[in-house]
């Protein structure tokens, strides 16, 4: 009985480890090191000049938690919300990229999208509503936002907004376009026809046989004629 319980416990541990492996691998893959030379806004935080590591530490259905730490990951500077930004279906970004909103002269830049190397989507950074209104009015582009008073503990369920220069409206996750493989071309089956044998036979043997038969017939007629005489 003790042996059976040990086997069951070991099997449960292995199953849990296998189930957690894909999520860990994906989070571990989505990270990049970047250096800023001037203050930069990332969500509700302002990063000072320095070198940082940015990574995904929590995945949700329509949002992610993005964390910014020092390079050895011993100090957390920021934990911000982001939404997946599709690149191209079935295509990965070959290099790390950081895209910023257009900023007015003398104003801080704001990170718009981060693309980790060799991943199939980027991360659109989510901003507090008031800051999103400022960014949208200058950049003339939509900015995904949350209410200014949202706490980190509410990140999973807080309603998301889309702020444009003209209005503020609820965020709707973009539809995922599933690409299907084109149907294979029809298979053309050639009509089975009897193969034509090559004309390798020669008429010479036939002529020889006819000549022998004629010679035999001539000799037989001559013999009959001699017997009759």
C-alpha positions as CSV (number, residue, x, y, z in Angstrom):
1,X,0.0,0.0,0.0
2,X,2.8,2.4,0.9
3,X,4.5,1.7,-2.4
4,X,1.3,2.4,-4.3
5,X,0.9,5.8,-2.5
6,X,4.5,6.7,-3.3
7,X,3.9,6.0,-7.0
8,X,0.7,8.1,-7.0
9,X,2.4,11.0,-5.4
10,X,5.3,10.9,-7.8
11,X,2.9,10.7,-10.8
12,X,1.0,13.7,-9.5
13,X,4.2,15.7,-9.1
14,X,5.3,14.9,-12.7
15,X,1.9,15.9,-14.1
16,X,1.9,19.2,-12.3
17,X,5.5,19.9,-13.5
18,X,4.6,19.1,-17.1
19,X,1.5,21.3,-16.9
20,X,3.5,24.3,-15.6
21,X,6.4,23.9,-18.1
22,X,4.8,25.6,-21.1
23,X,3.7,28.7,-19.2
24,X,7.1,29.0,-17.6
25,X,8.9,28.6,-20.9
26,X,6.7,31.2,-22.6
27,X,7.2,33.8,-19.7
28,X,11.0,33.1,-19.7
29,X,11.1,33.7,-23.4
30,X,9.3,37.0,-23.4
31,X,12.1,39.2,-21.9
32,X,14.4,41.9,-23.2
33,X,17.2,44.1,-21.9
34,X,17.0,47.8,-22.8
35,X,18.8,51.0,-22.0
36,X,17.1,54.4,-21.7
37,X,19.2,57.7,-21.8
38,X,16.4,60.0,-20.7
39,X,13.3,59.6,-18.4
40,X,10.7,57.4,-20.2
41,X,7.1,56.6,-19.1
42,X,6.0,53.0,-19.0
43,X,2.4,52.7,-17.8
44,X,2.1,54.6,-14.5
45,X,5.9,54.6,-13.9
46,X,8.7,56.8,-15.1
47,X,12.0,55.1,-15.7
48,X,15.1,57.0,-15.1
49,X,18.2,56.7,-17.4
50,X,19.7,53.2,-17.0
51,X,19.6,49.6,-18.2
52,X,16.6,47.5,-17.4
53,X,15.1,44.0,-18.0
54,X,11.5,43.9,-19.2
55,X,9.5,40.6,-19.1
56,X,6.1,39.1,-19.0
57,X,5.3,37.5,-15.6
58,X,1.6,36.9,-15.9
59,X,-0.6,36.0,-18.8
60,X,-4.4,36.6,-19.0
61,X,-7.0,36.2,-21.7
62,X,-6.8,39.8,-23.0
63,X,-4.0,41.3,-20.9
64,X,-0.6,40.6,-19.5
65,X,1.4,41.9,-16.6
66,X,4.7,43.3,-17.6
67,X,7.5,43.7,-15.1
68,X,10.6,45.9,-15.3
69,X,13.5,45.0,-13.1
70,X,17.3,45.6,-12.9
71,X,19.4,43.2,-15.1
72,X,19.9,40.6,-12.4
73,X,16.2,40.7,-11.5
74,X,16.8,41.5,-7.8
75,X,14.8,44.8,-7.8
76,X,11.4,45.5,-9.3
77,X,10.9,49.0,-10.7
78,X,7.5,48.7,-12.3
79,X,4.6,46.3,-12.8
80,X,2.3,47.5,-15.6
81,X,-0.6,46.2,-17.6
82,X,-0.2,45.4,-21.3
83,X,-2.4,43.8,-24.0
84,X,-1.1,41.4,-26.7
85,X,-0.3,43.1,-30.0
86,X,-0.4,40.6,-32.8
87,X,2.4,40.9,-35.4
88,X,1.5,38.6,-38.3
89,X,-0.2,35.2,-37.9
90,X,2.4,32.4,-37.9
91,X,5.3,34.8,-38.0
92,X,7.7,35.7,-35.2
93,X,9.5,39.0,-34.6
94,X,13.2,38.2,-35.3
95,X,14.6,41.1,-33.1
96,X,13.6,43.1,-30.0
97,X,11.9,46.4,-30.7
98,X,10.6,49.3,-28.6
99,X,8.1,51.6,-30.2
100,X,7.3,55.0,-28.6
101,X,4.4,57.4,-28.9
102,X,5.2,60.7,-30.6
103,X,5.9,63.3,-27.8
104,X,5.8,67.0,-27.8
105,X,9.2,68.8,-27.6
106,X,10.5,68.8,-24.0
107,X,7.9,66.2,-22.9
108,X,8.7,62.6,-21.7
109,X,8.4,59.8,-24.2
110,X,6.0,57.0,-23.5
111,X,6.5,53.4,-24.5
112,X,3.8,52.2,-26.9
113,X,4.7,48.6,-27.8
114,X,7.5,46.2,-26.8
115,X,8.3,43.3,-29.1
116,X,10.4,40.6,-27.6
117,X,12.7,38.6,-29.9
118,X,11.3,35.5,-31.6
119,X,7.8,35.8,-30.2
120,X,4.5,35.9,-32.1
121,X,3.1,39.1,-30.5
122,X,4.2,42.4,-28.9
123,X,2.9,44.1,-25.8
124,X,0.9,47.3,-25.9
125,X,1.5,49.2,-22.7
126,X,-1.6,50.4,-20.8
127,X,-1.6,53.8,-19.2
128,X,-3.6,55.6,-16.5
129,X,-6.6,57.4,-18.1
130,X,-5.3,60.9,-17.5
131,X,-1.9,60.2,-18.9
132,X,-3.5,58.4,-21.8
133,X,-5.5,61.5,-22.7
134,X,-2.3,63.6,-22.8
135,X,-0.5,61.0,-25.0
136,X,-3.4,60.6,-27.4
137,X,-3.8,64.4,-27.9
138,X,-0.2,64.8,-28.9
139,X,0.4,61.5,-30.8
140,X,-3.0,61.6,-32.5
141,X,-3.2,57.8,-31.8
142,X,-5.4,55.6,-29.7
143,X,-4.0,54.7,-26.2
144,X,-5.2,51.8,-24.1
145,X,-5.9,52.9,-20.6
146,X,-7.4,52.0,-17.1
147,X,-8.9,54.3,-14.5
148,X,-6.4,56.4,-12.6
149,X,-7.3,54.8,-9.3
150,X,-6.8,51.1,-10.3
151,X,-4.4,49.2,-8.0
152,X,-2.1,46.4,-9.0
153,X,-4.3,43.9,-7.1
154,X,-7.1,44.8,-9.5
155,X,-5.1,44.4,-12.7
156,X,-6.8,41.1,-13.7
157,X,-10.3,42.4,-13.7
158,X,-10.1,46.2,-14.1
159,X,-12.1,47.4,-17.2
160,X,-9.9,48.6,-20.1
161,X,-10.5,51.8,-22.1
162,X,-9.4,53.1,-25.4
163,X,-8.6,56.8,-25.4
164,X,-8.5,58.8,-28.7
165,X,-8.2,62.5,-29.3
166,X,-12.0,62.6,-29.7
167,X,-13.4,60.2,-27.1
168,X,-12.9,57.6,-24.4
169,X,-14.6,54.2,-25.0
170,X,-14.5,50.7,-23.6
171,X,-11.7,48.5,-25.0
172,X,-12.6,45.6,-27.2
173,X,-10.0,42.9,-27.8
174,X,-9.3,42.6,-31.6
175,X,-10.6,39.5,-33.3
176,X,-8.1,36.8,-33.8
177,X,-7.8,35.9,-37.4
178,X,-7.1,32.2,-37.8
179,X,-5.3,31.4,-41.0
180,X,-6.2,28.1,-42.5
181,X,-4.1,26.2,-45.0
182,X,-5.3,26.4,-48.6
183,X,-6.9,23.1,-49.8
184,X,-4.5,20.9,-51.7
185,X,-4.7,21.0,-55.5
186,X,-6.8,18.2,-57.1
187,X,-4.8,15.1,-57.9
188,X,-4.8,14.4,-61.7
189,X,-4.8,10.7,-62.3
190,X,-3.6,9.8,-65.8
191,X,-5.8,7.4,-67.7
192,X,-4.4,3.9,-67.8
193,X,-3.6,2.8,-71.3
194,X,-2.0,-0.4,-72.5
195,X,1.6,0.2,-73.2
196,X,2.6,-0.1,-76.9
197,X,5.3,-2.6,-77.3
198,X,8.4,-1.5,-79.2
199,X,8.6,-2.8,-82.8
200,X,11.7,-4.9,-82.3
201,X,10.6,-8.0,-84.4
202,X,12.2,-8.2,-87.9
203,X,10.4,-9.7,-91.1
204,X,13.7,-11.4,-92.2
205,X,13.0,-14.7,-90.4
206,X,9.5,-14.9,-91.9
207,X,10.9,-14.4,-95.4
208,X,13.5,-17.2,-94.7
209,X,10.7,-19.5,-93.6
210,X,8.7,-18.8,-96.6
211,X,11.7,-19.5,-98.8
212,X,12.4,-22.9,-97.2
213,X,8.7,-23.8,-97.6
214,X,8.8,-22.9,-101.3
215,X,12.0,-24.9,-101.8
216,X,10.4,-27.9,-100.1
217,X,7.3,-27.6,-102.2
218,X,9.4,-27.4,-105.4
219,X,11.4,-30.5,-104.5
220,X,8.2,-32.4,-103.7
221,X,6.7,-31.6,-107.1
222,X,9.9,-32.6,-108.9
223,X,9.9,-35.9,-107.0
224,X,6.3,-36.6,-108.0
225,X,7.1,-35.7,-111.6
226,X,10.1,-38.1,-111.8
227,X,8.0,-40.9,-110.2
228,X,5.2,-40.4,-112.8
229,X,7.7,-40.6,-115.7
